[in-house]
Amino acid sequence: MSKNFALIGAAGYIAPRHMDAIKKTDNNLIAAFDPYDGIGIMDSFFPESNYFSEFERFDRFLDLQKREGNRMDYLSICSPNYLHDSHIRFGLKSGAHVICEKPLVLNTWNIDSLKEVEAETGNKVNTILQLRLHESIIDLKKKIDNGPKNHVYKFNLEYITSRGKWYQQSWKGNEDKSGGIATNIGIHFFDMLTWIFGDLIESRVIEYNRTTARGILVLEKAEVNWLLSIDYNNIPENVKREGVRTYRNINIEGEQIEFSKGFTELHLRSYENILQGNGFGLSDAYNAVKIAQQIREGIYSK
């Protein structure tokens, strides 16, 4: 039986992946909200969906639908990071389960309070942790799980994704709104690392500013040297000569890990799992949120 979805943040980069997943799982998008009205992309997925540029009218519409027996079953959230906590609570209290993009929230105490709202409402928060569904990452986890029990792996992560001047002028360049660079572009990697190598033992930050962060994570089964940046100047010269503005170097003890492909269907797989009751929840997101929060706040230990 088809479910009714609503979507907050319909104009963003990631929203079409959610629309596509809703459509391919044979569900309905009954309403979408975004203050920016350049969302012609909706015509490719749900041209009959109601759209609102004002949250109050979106809220009123969903309430009316609920009273008329056409309630929202799921709320998908693709809004700016700092609004996730509020929008999740709105969804839960409106009687819906929630599917939220990364990062789930910016602080661990947000997770703690959302667990209380889950308990009060009986509805569930699901988050998108798509790297856990990528075949290469699954294979790596199996390899580590089946490897020597006491071995501490050497892991290197360099991810540089150049951004233009617009970035710092948008909400993404505002640390209070995005959580800063470690959160905004690093949260999935931190989740992947703790999922594979275990809980955080120690975090040491070597560099941290608006464009670049680097440090060392000591996990139960790995010591990770990491670099995250949006600064084009950090890309190696030989890569620049190829005209490339993104650089990824991820290796474990010198062996490269390639997972640049295979992302196109991960949101669909995420939705399929969620609809079957197997989504990733609040507790699953906790470790990565904690690491990013500590990096941001300059807490360089457990």
N, C-alpha and C positions, 0 to 999 in steps of 0.2 A: 504494500500500500504506500502510495506516494506521501511524502512529508512536505510540510510547508516551511520554507526558509525565508528569513529576512537577512539583509546584508547591510552592515555599517562600514562605510569606506569604499564605495563603489567605483571611485575614480582613480584609485591608486594603481601602482604597478602590478601588485600581486592579485588584485581583485578578479581579473579574468580567469585565473586558475581556479578560484573558488566557484565562479559562475559555471565554468566548464565542468567541474566536479559535481555540482548540484544537478546540472542538466544530464550528465552521463550516468548518474545514479537514479535517473527517472524521477526526480523530485521537482518541486515548484518553488520559484522565487516570487513571493507575493509582494515584497516591498524592498526597496533599497534607499539608503540615505547617504548623502554626501553633500557638504556645503558647496563643493565645486561641481558645476552642472555640465562639464564637458565629458559626458559619459555615453557617447554614441556606441561604445563597445557593447552596451547592453542589448542592442539590436541583434547582435550575433548570437545571443543566448536566450534572453527573455524579453522580447520587445513588448509583451503585454504586462510586464511587472510594473507596479506602482512605484513612482520615484518621488522623493522628497528632498529638498535642499535645506529644510528647517527641521531640526530634531523634534521639536514640539509637535509638528504635524505628523511626523513619522510615528511618534509615540501614540498620538491620538488615533491614527489609523489602525495600528496594531491592537490597541485596546478595543476599538469598535469591532474589528474582525473576531477577536476573542469572544466578545459578547454575542456575536452572531453565529458562533459555532465554527468559525474558520480560523482557529487559533494558530499562532506561530509555534512550530515544533522545535526549530533550531534557529539560533541567531549566529550568523557568521560575522566575525569582526576583523576588519582590515584597516582600522583607523590608526592614527599616529600612536606611538608606543605609550605615551603618558596617559592616554585616554582608555587604554585597554581595561584597567581595573574598574573604572566607572561603567564602561559599556558591558563588561561581563556581569556586573551586579544588576544592571538594567535587564539583561537577558534572563538571568536566573529568576529575578523577582517578577518578570513578566510571564513566567510559567514555561520557559523554554530551556532546552539544553543549549550549550554554547560551544562554538568552534572558533578558537582565536589564533591568529597568526603570531609569529615570533616577534619580539620576546613576549611571553605570556604577560608578564608584569615587569616592573623595574626593580622591585624590592621583595625580599623574602617575607616581610611582614604583610605584604599584599596577599601573598599566597595563604598565609595563616588566616587572614580575615575572610578570604573567599571560601575557605573550607567551612567556615561557620555558616556562610550564606548557602552553600551547597546543602549542608545539613538541615537548615531551616526550610529550604524550598523543595528538597528532594530532587533537584535537577543537577546535571553534571557539566563540569567544565572540561572541554577537550582542547588540546593544543596541537599545533602542527610541528612535529619533530621529524621531518621527512628524511633526514639523513639516516635515521634508524631503519628506514625502509629501503635504502639503496643497497643493491646486491653486493657491491664492492665493500661497503661498510659492514654488512652482515657477515660476509666471508671473513673479513679481518677480525671481527669479534669472535667468530668460531675458532679462528686460528689462535687467538690469545687465550680463549677459554680452555683450549685443548693443549696449550703449551706448558712449559715449565711453570710450576706454581709460584716459585720464589724469584723468578727472573724479573728485573726492572728494565723495561725497554727504553731505548733512546728514541724519542719521537720529535720530529721537526715540522713545524707548521708555519709557512709564510703565505699570507694571502694579501695581495695588494690589488685593490679595485679602484682605479683612478676616478675621481669625481671633479667636475668643473666648479667654477666659482659659485654657481647656484646653490651648491650643497650647504655651504655655511650660512647662507641666507634663508634656508628653509628650516623647518622644525627639526630636520635631521642633524643640523649643525648646532642645535641648542641642546646641551647636555641634560638640562632639566626635563626636556621633552622626549629626547631619544634615548637617554641613558649613556650617551657618549659612544665613541667608536668601538669599544670592547663589547658593548651591548648590541649596537646596531648592526655590525657586520660579523661579530664574533660569537653570538649566543648559540648558534647551531653547532659551531665547532666545539665549544665548551661542553655542550650536551653530548656530542659524539664521543669526545674524549673520556668523559666520566662514565658514559654508558659502556665503553669498551674496557677502560683501564681502572675503573673503580673510583672511590671517593677521594676528595681533595685532602692531602696531608699538609701541603704548604704552597703558598703563592708568593712569588717575588716579582715585583714590577721594576723593570729597568728603565723604561721610558714611557711617558704618558702625556699626550697633549691632544689638541683638537683633531689632528690628522693622523697620528701614528701612536700605536701602543705596542710594547714588547715586554716579554717577561719569561718567567720560568714557572711551570706548574709541576709540583711533585704529587703524583697520584699513587694509588696503591701498587699499580703495576707498570708505571711509566714515569719518566722525567721528560717533560715537554718544553722545548724551546719554541716560543711562539712570537710571531710578528703579524700585526694587523695594521693596514694602512690604506688611506685614500689618496696619498700623495704620489703623484706620477714620478717624482724624482727618486722614489725608492725602488722603482722597477729597474732591474739590471740592464745595462747598456745594450747587451746583445739582444735582449727582448724588445727594447725600444726600437731598435733598427728594423724589426719586423713589423713595426706599426701597430703593435699590440698595447692596449692600455690596461690590461689585467694580467696579473702574474700569480700563479699558484705553485708552490713547492711544498709537497706534503710527503714525508718519507719516514719510515720506521727502520732504524738502524741501517740507513743508506739505501733501502729499497723503496722506490717510488710507489706511491699509492695513487692510482688514476681513477677519479670518479667525476670527471668533468662532463661525462655523458650519462644518460639514464635518468634525468631529472623530470622529463616532460610529463610523466604519469604519476609522480609521487604524491601530488595533491589528491588525485583521484583515488589512489590506494589508501591514502589517509582517510578520506571520506568513507570509503567502503568499510574500513576497519571500524570507524566511529559508529556507523549505522548498524554494524553488527555487535556493538557494545564492547569493542576492543580498542578504543582510542586511548591516547596518552593523556593522563590527567594532571591535576595540580602537583601531586607529589613527584611525578616524572620530571617536571620542569624545575624542581627546586634547586638541584645542584648547579645547573648552568646559571640560573638567576643569582645564586649566592656568589659564584666566582666573579661574574661581571660586576655585581654590586661592590664586592670587596676591591676589585681593581679600581673602580670609579672613586671609591671613598679612601683609597690609600691604605687599606688594611692588608698588610703583606704577610699574613700568617694564616693559621687555621681559621 
